[in-house]
Amino acid sequence: MTPERSASNRPDPGTPVFYGRRHGRRLRRQPAENLEWGLDHYGIDADTVECAAALPPQALFNDEPDREDRPVFLEIGFGGGEHLAARAEESPGACFIGAEPFMNGVAGLCGHIRQRGLTNIRIWPEDVRLFLPLLPDACLDGAFILFPDPWPKFRHRERRILQPVMIDQLARLIRPGGELLLASDDATAKTWLLQSMLGTDDFAWQARRPVDWRQPPPGWPGTRYMAKAEKAGRRSAWFLYRRVDGGNRRLTPGGTGAGRGR
């Protein structure tokens, strides 16, 4: 029989439950070195966030010139970091924050940063739900949730990343006129994403015709995961939303999705 967990070891009731893996296969020497280097130079830790709380997220980019005037974008669950690195490379005048709890994926992004010499990315290597409440209102110009873990079984639906509380947080953080891009190749996840967004008046879906959600946005860099999905016959869908002015949903307890990308 498993010993009963002592009260001191039980998780705080206010802490979101994390599902999924933090580590995959043991990293080889170079990815492990990239991970250590990347988090040392560009990682965001809890102490840093607490110091920057209520300040614009540009404060996390203290070594970047003219950072106060730069737009800021957030990717939740960046997977191997290919999309985030490509965005940062094509827009050196913007600031990018990536949140990903899967350390093998973080190592991948750190490799891209090191290889391309990027300096405009910061990394939150933990559950994104611990990070978002610390950011001030209307501080983001856009956000991406691309190919999140679909958790296809109905009994696991509360583990999916896009829950009412997540939508409320994104509505609080993305300035009016800013954009939220969602994407998936999984049928269950596509339906969930669309149905979840139907419940908010804070975002307006930008699609006007079927082709608008059947093809990636301009400049899409492509990822290894998407290439594998297409090879397997899974078609991706892209849902672009714009933050509308006037909506202000009250933050309420929601599901437990943890924000890991693929």
C-alpha positions in Angstrom: 0.0 0.0 0.0 1.3 3.5 -0.9 1.9 5.5 2.3 -0.5 8.4 2.7 1.0 11.7 1.6 1.7 13.9 4.5 0.1 17.3 4.7 3.5 19.0 4.3 4.0 17.1 1.0 0.6 17.8 -0.5 0.4 20.4 -3.3 -1.0 23.8 -2.5 -4.7 23.8 -3.4 -4.1 27.1 -5.3 -1.3 25.6 -7.4 -2.5 24.3 -10.8 -2.0 20.6 -11.3 0.6 19.8 -14.0 0.1 16.9 -16.4 2.6 15.7 -18.9 6.3 15.1 -19.1 9.0 17.5 -18.0 11.8 15.3 -19.5 12.2 13.0 -22.4 15.2 11.0 -23.5 18.4 12.0 -21.8 20.0 14.9 -23.6 23.2 14.4 -25.5 26.2 16.6 -24.7 25.6 19.4 -27.1 21.8 19.9 -26.4 22.5 19.7 -22.7 25.2 22.4 -23.0 22.8 24.5 -25.1 20.1 24.1 -22.4 22.4 25.2 -19.6 23.8 28.1 -21.7 20.3 29.2 -22.8 18.7 29.2 -19.4 21.7 30.9 -17.9 21.5 33.8 -20.4 17.8 34.0 -21.4 15.9 32.0 -18.8 13.2 33.6 -16.6 13.1 32.4 -13.0 10.5 33.1 -10.3 12.7 35.7 -8.5 13.1 37.6 -11.8 9.4 37.6 -12.4 8.5 38.7 -8.9 10.9 41.6 -9.2 9.4 42.5 -12.6 5.8 42.0 -11.5 3.6 45.0 -12.4 6.3 46.2 -14.8 6.0 45.9 -18.5 7.5 42.6 -19.8 10.1 44.6 -21.7 11.8 44.8 -18.3 12.9 41.2 -18.8 14.9 42.3 -21.8 17.2 44.6 -19.8 20.1 44.2 -22.2 18.2 45.2 -25.3 18.3 48.8 -26.6 15.1 50.8 -26.7 13.3 47.9 -25.1 10.5 50.1 -23.7 9.0 50.7 -27.1 9.2 47.2 -28.5 6.2 45.0 -29.1 6.0 41.8 -27.0 4.7 38.4 -28.1 4.2 35.2 -26.2 4.2 31.6 -27.4 2.6 29.1 -25.0 4.0 25.6 -25.6 6.7 26.3 -28.2 7.7 22.6 -28.7 11.1 22.5 -30.3 11.3 26.3 -30.6 11.4 26.4 -34.5 8.5 28.8 -34.9 9.5 31.1 -32.0 13.1 31.3 -33.2 12.0 32.1 -36.8 9.7 34.8 -35.5 12.4 36.4 -33.4 14.9 36.2 -36.3 12.5 37.9 -38.8 11.5 40.6 -36.2 14.6 41.7 -34.3 12.8 44.8 -33.2 10.3 42.8 -31.2 10.6 40.9 -27.9 9.5 37.3 -27.6 8.7 35.2 -24.6 8.4 31.4 -24.8 6.8 29.2 -22.2 7.5 25.4 -22.3 7.7 22.9 -19.5 9.2 20.1 -21.5 12.9 20.5 -21.0 13.9 18.6 -24.2 11.9 21.2 -26.2 13.6 24.0 -24.2 16.9 22.6 -25.2 15.9 22.7 -28.8 15.0 26.4 -28.6 18.3 27.2 -26.8 20.1 25.5 -29.7 18.3 27.8 -32.2 19.0 30.8 -30.1 22.7 30.0 -29.9 23.1 29.0 -33.6 21.3 32.1 -34.9 22.7 34.6 -32.4 19.3 35.7 -31.2 19.0 38.0 -28.2 15.3 39.0 -28.3 13.9 35.8 -26.7 13.3 35.0 -23.0 12.3 31.6 -21.8 9.9 30.5 -19.0 10.7 26.8 -18.6 7.8 26.0 -16.3 4.0 25.8 -16.3 2.8 29.0 -18.1 -0.2 29.3 -15.7 2.3 30.3 -12.9 3.7 33.1 -15.2 0.6 34.8 -16.7 -0.9 36.1 -13.4 2.3 38.0 -12.8 2.2 40.1 -16.0 0.4 43.5 -16.1 -2.7 44.2 -18.1 -2.6 44.8 -21.8 1.2 44.2 -22.0 1.2 41.8 -25.0 0.9 42.5 -28.7 0.0 39.0 -29.5 0.2 35.3 -28.5 0.5 31.9 -30.1 -0.8 28.5 -29.0 0.3 26.2 -31.8 -0.4 22.4 -31.9 -1.0 22.0 -28.1 -1.2 18.5 -26.7 -4.8 17.5 -27.7 -5.6 15.2 -24.7 -8.2 13.5 -27.0 -10.0 11.5 -24.3 -13.1 13.1 -22.9 -12.1 12.4 -19.3 -8.9 14.3 -19.9 -10.6 17.4 -21.3 -9.7 19.5 -18.3 -6.0 19.0 -19.1 -6.3 20.8 -22.4 -4.5 24.2 -22.4 -7.3 26.4 -23.6 -9.7 26.6 -20.7 -11.9 29.5 -19.6 -9.4 30.8 -17.1 -6.7 30.8 -19.9 -8.9 32.7 -22.3 -9.6 35.3 -19.5 -5.9 35.7 -18.8 -5.1 36.2 -22.5 -7.9 38.7 -22.8 -6.4 40.6 -19.9 -2.9 40.5 -21.2 -3.3 41.1 -25.0 -3.9 44.7 -25.8 -7.0 45.7 -27.9 -6.1 45.1 -31.6 -3.5 42.4 -30.6 -3.8 38.9 -32.1 -4.1 35.4 -30.8 -3.2 32.5 -33.2 -4.4 29.0 -32.4 -3.5 25.9 -34.5 -3.9 22.2 -34.4 -3.9 19.1 -36.7 -6.1 17.0 -34.2 -9.8 16.8 -34.9 -10.7 16.8 -31.2 -8.4 19.7 -30.5 -9.7 21.8 -33.4 -13.3 21.4 -32.2 -12.3 22.2 -28.6 -10.4 25.4 -29.6 -13.3 26.7 -31.6 -15.9 25.8 -29.0 -13.8 27.4 -26.3 -13.4 30.6 -28.1 -17.2 30.8 -28.8 -17.7 31.6 -25.2 -15.8 34.9 -25.2 -16.7 38.3 -26.5 -13.1 39.5 -26.0 -11.8 38.1 -29.2 -13.2 38.2 -32.8 -12.4 35.4 -35.2 -10.8 36.8 -38.3 -11.8 34.1 -40.8 -14.1 35.2 -43.6 -13.8 32.1 -45.9 -12.7 28.5 -45.5 -9.2 29.1 -47.0 -8.5 31.5 -44.0 -8.3 28.6 -41.6 -6.9 26.0 -44.0 -3.6 27.6 -44.6 -0.9 29.0 -42.3 -0.4 32.7 -41.9 2.0 34.5 -44.2 5.6 33.8 -43.3 4.9 30.5 -41.5 8.4 28.9 -41.1 7.2 25.3 -40.8 8.1 22.9 -38.1 9.2 19.3 -38.0 6.0 18.4 -36.2 3.8 19.9 -38.8 5.8 18.1 -41.6 5.2 14.8 -39.8 1.5 15.5 -39.4 1.1 16.3 -43.1 3.0 13.2 -44.0 0.6 11.2 -41.9 -2.4 12.8 -43.6 -3.4 15.1 -40.8 -4.5 18.6 -42.0 -3.7 21.6 -39.9 -6.2 24.3 -39.1 -5.4 27.9 -38.2 -7.7 30.1 -36.1 -6.7 33.8 -35.9 -8.5 36.0 -33.3 -8.2 39.7 -32.7 -8.6 41.2 -29.2 -11.6 43.6 -29.3 -11.9 46.6 -27.1 -14.6 46.7 -24.4 -14.7 43.1 -23.3 -13.4 42.4 -19.8 -14.3 38.9 -18.6 -13.9 38.2 -14.9 -11.2 35.7 -14.0 -12.7 32.5 -12.7 -11.3 29.1 -11.8 -10.8 27.0 -14.9 -9.2 23.8 -16.1 -5.8 22.4 -15.6 -4.1 22.5 -19.0 -0.4 22.9 -18.6 0.8 24.5 -21.8 3.1 22.0 -23.4 3.4 22.2 -27.2 4.4 19.6 -29.7 
